[in-house]
Amino acid sequence: HVSRSVGAKPAPMSEGSEFKEQAKDLLAGTTAGLISKVVEYPFDTIKVRMQTNNKYTGVLQCARDMASKEGARVFYRGVAAPVAGAMLESSLMFWGYGAAARLLGGKNNLSLSGITLCGAISGIPMAIWLTPVEFLKCRLQASHTAKLYDGIYGCFQHTIKSQGPAVLFTGATATMMREVPGGWRYG
């Protein structure tokens, strides 16, 4: 195994093998997003319950109470949208990392600096996706705008109609400044 420097010339790749590599990256990211959300979601549900209801004194008490009164399915109530979002977010991260790695000579030929650079680059597509998603989420959560909209689709429609699509990317620089170092850290 020979390690190349960041600027190494990549080996030529056929269109078919490039497509296969991109498909593998997207599938791996999608799978990672699915698994991570399915594992973490019950804990997030318990956390939200504890934050919004002061009758619980601990995690186990809260979990037992929820399960006994509402059944085990309560821990996954509302999981569909977060799972879809996590699958897309992770697939973009894996895709961005893989594309950058192939540009730098392939995943198996990266130096430590190449790995971290690919991780940083993976933050770019994530920021492009997350900026409009978080913009709409914040509009729905903020007390002064939450009542203006009837769900995410209504918020999206109203925003596009009244302010144009560019407003969805308000805060893109700050999101990029968060996601690129975040990707670098995981690279």
N, C-alpha and C positions, 0 to 999 in steps of 0.2 A: 504494500500500500504506500503510494507516494503522495505526499501532501504538496499541493500547489499553492502559490501565493494568490492574493486576491485578484490580481490582474491577469492570471493565466488564460491562455487562449482555449476556449471550449472546444471539445471534440465535436465534429459535425454530427448532426442528428437528423434522421429522416423525418419527414412530416408525420408519417404514421407512428413512429416511436415517440415523437414529441407529443402527439395527441394522447398516446397511451400513458405517458408520464404525467401529463396534466390531469387525465381522468383518474389516475391512481391518487394523485395529490388531493383532488376534489373529493374522491370517495373516502380517503383516510380522514380528511378534515370533517366531512359530514358525519362519519362514524364517531369520531372523537367528540364532536359537538353533541350528538345524541346521547352517548354514554355519560359524558360529564353532566349534562343537564338532568338525566334520569337519576343519577346518583346524588346530585346536590339538591335537587328540588325539594325533597321532603324536609331537609334541614332549613332551607329558606322559608318554607311554609311555617315551620315551627317558630322560626325567628320572627316572622311577620306577626304571627299570632301572639307571641310574647310582647312584641312592641306595641301592639294595638289593644291589648287586654291585660290589665294589671292584676288579674286574679292568679296568675301563675308565679310560682316561686323558683321554678327550675325547668330545665329542658325536658327531663324525664317525666315530670309531673304533667307538663303541657302535652307531651306526646301521648302519654297514657290516657289523659282526659279526652283528647281529640279522637283517638282510636276507639275508645269505649263509647263515646257519644255519637260519633259521626261515621265510624267505620274506617277501615284502612285506606279506602279510596280518597279520603280527605287530603292525604298527603300529596296527591297528584292532581287535585282540582286546579284547573286552569293551566296545566302544563303544556298544552299544545303550542301556543304561541311562543313561549320561551324556548321550547325544543326546536321549533322551526328557525327561530332567530339564532340560536346557538349553533345549529347545524350549518347555516349559511355563513355565520361569522367564522367558525373554525375552518370551513372549507376554503374561504378566502385567504385565511392565514396560511394554511398548508399550501395552497396554490401559489401565493405570493412567494413563500419561502422556496418552493420547488422551482419556480420560474427563475428566481434570482440565482439559485444554486446551479441550474443548468447554464445560465449565462456565464457563470464563473468557473465552469469546467466540470460540473457534476457533483452530486451530493457526496460521493465517495472520495472526492479529490480536494475537499475544502480544508484550508488551514483554520486555525481557531479564529483569526480575524475574518476569514471568509464566512464562517458559520455565523458569527455575530452580525456581520453585514447583511447576510441573507435574512436573519431574524429581524433586523431593523427594517429592511425593505418589505417584509411581510406585513408591517404595520400600515403601509400605504393603502393597499386595497381595503383593509379593515376600516381605516379612517374614512375612506370614501363611502363605504356602506353605513358605518355607524353615525356619521354626522347627521344625515336626514332622519334616521330612525330616532336618535336621541333628541333631535329638535322637536319632533312630533310628540315624543314621550313627555318631554318637559312641558310642552303646551297643555297636555292632558293632565299633568300633575300640578301645575302652578295654580294657586287659588284664584288669581285674577283672570285666568284664561280657561280653566277647566270646564266651567259651566257653558262656555260658548260652543262646545262641540259635542256631537253625539257619537263618540267613539273615534278610533284611529282613522277610519276611512273618511268620516265627516271632517275631521281636523285636516287631513291631507287635502281634500277637495277645497275646503274653505281657504286654506293657506295658499294653494296654487292659484285659485281664482282671484283672491284679494291682493296677493303680494308677488305672485309669480314663482316659478320653480327655483330660481336662484336663492331665494330666502332659506330654502331647506339646507343650504350649505353654510349658513351663518355659524360661525364657530369652527369651521373646517381646519383652520390653522392650529387652533388650540387642541382639537381632537388629534390632528397629525402629531403635534408635539407630545401628546400623551401616548399614542399608539406606536410610534416609531421607536422611542426608547423602550417601551414595553415589549415590543417584538425583539429588540436587540437583547434585552435581558433574558428572554426565553431562547434566543438563538444559541 
